Every structure is written in structure tokens, then in C-alpha cells.
Amino acid sequence: MADIRRRAAVLGSPIAHSLSPVLHRAAYAELGLDDWSYDRFEVDEAALPGFVAGLDASWAGLSLTMPLKRAIIPLLDEISATAASVEAVNTVVFTEDGRRVGDNTDIPGMIAALRERGIDKVDSAAVLGAGATASSALAALAAVCAGPVTAYVRRPERAAEMRAWGERLGVDVLIADWADAAAALGAPLVIATTPAGATDALAGSVPGTPGILFDVLYEPWPTALAAAWSARGGAVVGGLDLLVHQALLQVEQMTGRVPAPLAAMRQAGEAALAAR
């Protein structure tokens, strides 16, 4: 296959903001994969089946972002146990025999980002929010958190979903109202999975000796909460850490080259964000 150009891309809608091309291209450059390309395509759920059907043998893999992580599943031949656990696929690898295999690198990416900071185990944790990223956070916490996880949610139907995810993933999930979210900040590990601005009002409630904050946002960065957390001396894991670690796993799966170049990918991501 060395003489055939290999292709990969990230799909989603909206997609213009995606840092994935920057990270994957940096990896290809570092690995000397001059015949590999990585692009981005604006694809919504309606267009996804046609896009996938039109891919030829030059394609090695796809990265999926919102709203395609669930929509891709019926189009695949197989998905990993990790992807099945949260019903979300963010990675597709095309095998040499033409099969489409789906995986989820967000979950091991989260775990790797925490372990990079020396965080292997905590006694309890709090999750801010209850959207798609929150289910991945619960799956990561199944490996990291020994005790209960308190989820702070706005709506009753989201509370029911988080309880169901907890049962499915083997995590003891307690539910609390978003109005009491300031109480979450005393947990040993806080994972913020909310959209930009949602946690800004909590910045003034960071405790004097905070634990670990994992804020999945990378733009704008730092968030008000992350800045206040750092100012108090607390450890902060950011969205770029997650993005780089999940992309690193994608590069390894798509190219077969292990290990992928973490430092080069992170440096490229930091430079791209600084230029925005």
C-alpha cells in the first residue's frame, strides 16, 4: 500500500472549527508519512450514508464529531466494546479487507489525559452537565473513580439518562440539581462537560484548596472556571489534552504506527489555538 496515497478526514457539522486536521497532519509529518492526507468535511446526518458509500480503497479512516457519533453506527461492520458502552463512535478504521470498524477514543483519551497528570484513582467525582460528553466522562470514571459520581443536571429527563448510563457502565451515579453546582467544586475530581460559558458563574466558588478540574473545552481557553481553579493552585486538565490524546489513538489505529508523536501533536494544537 506504500505507493497508494492514503486518506483520512474528520466529518461533522459544523466542522470549520475542528483542530483534528492540525493534529493529524502534525503526526503524519513527524512520522514521515508524506503520502498521507487528512481533511475536514461538512457532513450532517442526512448526508453521512452517501459520503461513506462513496469512499474508495485509498481511505484509511474517519474521525467523527457531532452530530455523527451515533449516526455512523448502522453504517459499520463492527464496533468496539468501548464504543458500544456509550453508543458513540468517534473513530472508523477501514481494514485491508474492506471492513468498517468503529471505536471510541474519547474514553481512553480522557483516561490518558488524567494519567498524564498522575491521576490514576480518586475516591469520588462530580460531573457538570449531562450531554453526550458526560456519558464518555462516566465511562472514563468507571476506570478512575472508586466511589460515587455526582452528576449536576438541569432537567429531570437528563437525570434519568445519567442514572441509566451509570447503571450500564457500573458507576454509582448520584443526581444533584444544577442550582447546587457550586457544591460540586469540592469533589476530588470535577469533570466539566458543559458548553462555553455554562460554568462561568461558578468561578467565584472555587474552594481554597481545590482538587482536579478536567474541563473538556479548549476554545475559549482558559475558561473562567479553569482560570480561577489554576489561580487557587488546583490541577487543571483541559480540552486540548483530551483532544490530543484521543487524536493520538486515532492516528495509531489508522496508520498502524505506534507510538504516535504526542509532543508534536500537542505543540501543533497549541500553536493553532494561539493563532486564532
C-alpha positions as CSV (number, residue, x, y, z in Angstrom):
1,M,0.0,0.0,0.0
2,A,3.1,2.3,0.3
3,D,2.7,3.6,-3.3
4,I,-1.0,4.5,-2.8
5,R,-1.9,7.8,-1.3
6,R,-3.8,7.2,2.0
7,R,-6.6,9.5,3.1
8,A,-8.4,10.3,6.3
9,A,-10.7,13.1,7.4
10,V,-12.9,14.4,10.2
11,L,-16.6,14.7,9.5
12,G,-19.2,16.7,11.3
13,S,-21.5,19.8,11.3
14,P,-20.3,22.4,12.0
15,I,-16.7,21.4,11.2
16,A,-14.8,24.6,10.3
17,H,-13.5,25.0,13.9
18,S,-12.1,21.4,14.1
19,L,-8.5,21.1,15.2
20,S,-8.3,17.5,14.1
21,P,-6.6,18.3,10.7
22,V,-3.8,20.2,12.6
23,L,-3.2,17.3,15.0
24,H,-3.3,14.5,12.5
25,R,-1.2,16.3,9.9
26,A,1.4,17.1,12.6
27,A,1.6,13.4,13.4
28,Y,2.0,12.5,9.7
29,A,4.8,15.0,9.3
30,E,6.6,13.7,12.4
31,L,6.2,10.1,11.3
32,G,7.4,10.8,7.7
33,L,4.0,9.8,6.2
34,D,4.4,12.0,3.2
35,D,1.8,10.1,1.2
36,W,-1.0,10.6,3.8
37,S,-3.5,13.4,3.8
38,Y,-6.1,14.5,6.4
39,D,-9.0,16.8,5.6
40,R,-12.3,18.0,7.1
41,F,-15.7,17.7,5.5
42,E,-19.0,19.4,6.5
43,V,-21.3,16.3,6.7
44,D,-24.6,16.1,8.5
45,E,-26.7,13.0,9.5
46,A,-28.6,13.0,6.2
47,A,-25.5,13.2,4.1
48,L,-23.5,10.7,6.0
49,P,-24.6,7.4,4.3
50,G,-23.9,8.8,0.9
51,F,-20.5,10.1,1.9
52,V,-19.4,6.8,3.4
53,A,-20.7,4.8,0.4
54,G,-18.5,7.0,-1.9
55,L,-15.2,6.3,-0.2
56,D,-12.6,4.3,-2.2
57,A,-9.7,2.0,-1.2
58,S,-7.4,4.9,-0.6
59,W,-9.3,5.8,2.6
60,A,-7.7,4.6,5.9
61,G,-10.1,6.1,8.4
62,L,-12.5,8.8,9.6
63,S,-12.9,10.9,12.7
64,L,-16.5,11.7,13.7
65,T,-17.6,14.7,15.7
66,M,-21.2,15.9,16.4
67,P,-23.8,15.1,15.3
68,L,-22.4,11.9,13.7
69,K,-21.1,9.8,16.6
70,R,-24.3,7.7,16.8
71,A,-25.5,8.1,13.2
72,I,-22.4,6.3,11.9
73,I,-23.1,3.1,13.9
74,P,-25.6,1.5,11.4
75,L,-23.1,2.0,8.6
76,L,-20.3,-0.1,10.2
77,D,-19.5,-3.8,10.2
78,E,-18.3,-3.8,13.8
79,I,-17.8,-1.5,16.8
80,S,-15.6,-2.0,19.8
81,A,-16.9,-2.7,23.3
82,T,-15.8,0.8,24.3
83,A,-17.9,2.4,21.6
84,A,-20.8,0.1,22.4
85,S,-20.7,1.0,26.1
86,V,-21.7,4.6,25.3
87,E,-23.4,4.1,21.9
88,A,-20.9,6.6,20.3
89,V,-18.2,6.1,17.7
90,N,-15.7,8.8,17.0
91,T,-13.2,6.7,15.0
92,V,-13.7,4.5,11.9
93,V,-10.8,2.4,10.5
94,F,-11.1,0.8,7.1
95,T,-9.4,-2.6,7.2
96,E,-7.5,-4.1,4.2
97,D,-10.3,-6.5,3.6
98,G,-12.8,-3.6,3.2
99,R,-14.5,-3.8,6.6
100,R,-15.5,-0.7,8.6
101,V,-14.6,-0.9,12.2
102,G,-15.8,1.7,14.7
103,D,-14.2,2.7,18.1
104,N,-14.4,5.4,20.7
105,T,-11.1,7.1,21.6
106,D,-12.7,9.8,23.7
107,I,-12.9,7.5,26.7
108,P,-9.3,6.1,26.7
109,G,-8.2,9.6,25.7
110,M,-9.8,11.0,28.9
111,I,-8.2,8.4,31.0
112,A,-4.8,9.0,29.3
113,A,-5.1,12.8,29.9
114,L,-5.8,12.2,33.6
115,R,-3.0,9.7,33.9
116,E,-0.5,12.1,32.2
117,R,-1.1,14.3,35.3
118,G,-0.6,11.4,37.7
119,I,-4.3,10.9,38.3
120,D,-4.9,7.1,38.4
121,K,-7.6,6.8,41.1
122,V,-10.0,9.1,43.0
123,D,-12.5,8.3,45.8
124,S,-15.3,10.3,44.3
125,A,-16.0,12.7,41.5
126,A,-18.5,15.2,40.1
127,V,-19.7,15.7,36.5
128,L,-21.1,19.1,35.4
129,G,-23.6,18.6,32.6
130,A,-25.4,15.6,31.2
131,G,-24.9,15.7,27.4
132,A,-23.1,13.3,25.1
133,T,-19.7,14.1,26.6
134,A,-21.0,13.3,30.1
135,S,-21.6,9.7,29.1
136,S,-18.0,9.4,28.0
137,A,-16.9,11.0,31.2
138,L,-18.9,8.4,33.2
139,A,-17.2,5.6,31.1
140,A,-13.8,7.1,31.9
141,L,-14.7,7.4,35.6
142,A,-15.6,3.7,35.7
143,A,-11.8,3.2,35.4
144,V,-10.7,6.1,37.5
145,C,-13.2,6.6,40.3
146,A,-13.5,4.1,43.2
147,G,-16.7,5.7,44.7
148,P,-19.8,7.6,43.7
149,V,-20.1,10.2,41.0
150,T,-22.5,13.1,41.5
151,A,-23.9,14.5,38.2
152,Y,-25.2,18.1,38.3
153,V,-28.0,18.4,35.7
154,R,-30.6,21.0,34.7
155,R,-33.5,18.8,33.6
156,P,-35.2,15.7,35.1
157,E,-35.0,13.7,31.8
158,R,-31.3,14.2,31.8
159,A,-31.1,13.0,35.4
160,A,-32.8,9.8,34.3
161,E,-30.4,9.4,31.4
162,M,-27.4,9.8,33.6
163,R,-28.7,7.2,36.1
164,A,-29.2,4.8,33.2
165,W,-25.7,5.4,31.9
166,G,-24.3,4.8,35.4
167,E,-26.1,1.5,35.7
168,R,-24.9,0.5,32.3
169,L,-21.3,1.5,33.0
170,G,-21.1,0.2,36.5
171,V,-20.8,3.7,38.1
172,D,-22.7,4.7,41.2
173,V,-24.3,7.9,39.9
174,L,-26.0,10.4,42.3
175,I,-28.1,13.2,40.9
176,A,-28.0,16.8,42.0
177,D,-29.7,20.0,40.7
178,W,-27.6,22.4,38.6
179,A,-28.6,25.2,41.0
180,D,-26.4,23.5,43.6
181,A,-23.4,23.1,41.2
182,A,-21.1,25.1,43.4
183,A,-21.1,22.2,45.8
184,A,-19.5,20.1,43.0
185,L,-16.3,22.0,43.2
186,G,-15.3,20.4,46.5
187,A,-15.0,16.9,44.8
188,P,-11.5,15.4,44.4
189,L,-12.1,15.4,40.6
190,V,-14.6,17.6,38.8
191,I,-15.3,17.0,35.1
192,A,-17.0,19.9,33.3
193,T,-18.7,18.7,30.1
194,T,-20.8,21.8,29.5
195,P,-20.8,24.3,26.6
196,A,-18.8,27.5,26.6
197,G,-20.0,30.0,29.3
198,A,-22.1,27.5,31.3
199,T,-19.7,27.2,34.2
200,D,-18.5,30.9,34.3
201,A,-20.8,31.7,37.2
202,L,-19.0,29.0,39.3
203,A,-15.6,30.6,39.1
204,G,-16.2,32.6,42.3
205,S,-17.0,29.4,44.2
206,V,-13.7,27.5,43.7
207,P,-12.5,26.3,47.1
208,G,-9.3,27.4,48.8
209,T,-7.6,24.1,48.1
210,P,-9.2,22.6,45.0
211,G,-8.7,19.1,43.7
212,I,-8.5,18.4,40.0
213,L,-10.6,20.0,37.3
214,F,-11.0,18.4,33.9
215,D,-12.7,21.0,31.6
216,V,-13.4,19.5,28.2
217,L,-13.5,22.8,26.4
218,Y,-10.4,24.0,24.5
219,E,-11.8,27.2,23.0
220,P,-12.1,29.7,24.5
221,W,-9.2,28.8,26.9
222,P,-8.8,29.1,29.7
223,T,-12.5,29.1,30.8
224,A,-13.3,31.3,33.7
225,L,-13.6,28.3,35.9
226,A,-10.3,26.8,34.8
227,A,-8.5,30.2,35.3
228,A,-10.0,30.5,38.8
229,W,-9.0,26.9,39.6
230,S,-5.4,27.5,38.5
231,A,-5.2,30.7,40.5
232,R,-6.1,28.7,43.6
233,G,-3.4,26.2,42.9
234,G,-5.6,23.4,41.6
235,A,-4.6,21.0,38.9
236,V,-6.3,21.6,35.6
237,V,-6.7,19.2,32.6
238,G,-8.0,20.9,29.6
239,G,-9.9,20.1,26.4
240,L,-6.7,20.3,24.3
241,D,-5.3,17.5,26.5
242,L,-8.3,15.4,25.7
243,L,-8.3,16.3,22.0
244,V,-4.6,15.4,21.6
245,H,-4.9,12.1,23.5
246,Q,-8.0,10.9,21.6
247,A,-6.4,12.0,18.2
248,L,-3.1,10.2,19.1
249,L,-5.1,6.9,19.5
250,Q,-6.8,7.6,16.1
251,V,-3.5,8.1,14.4
252,E,-2.2,4.9,15.8
253,Q,-5.2,2.9,14.7
254,M,-5.4,4.4,11.2
255,T,-1.7,4.3,10.4
256,G,-0.6,1.4,12.4
257,R,2.4,3.5,13.7
258,V,2.9,3.2,17.4
259,P,3.6,5.4,19.3
260,A,2.1,8.4,17.6
261,P,4.1,11.6,18.4
262,L,2.3,13.2,21.4
263,A,4.6,16.2,21.8
264,A,4.5,17.2,18.2
265,M,0.7,16.9,18.1
266,R,0.2,19.0,21.3
267,Q,2.6,21.6,20.1
268,A,0.7,21.9,16.8
269,G,-2.6,22.2,18.6
270,E,-1.3,24.9,21.0
271,A,0.1,26.9,18.1
272,A,-3.1,26.7,16.1
273,L,-5.2,27.9,19.1
274,A,-2.8,30.7,19.8
275,A,-3.1,31.9,16.2
276,R,-6.9,32.1,16.4
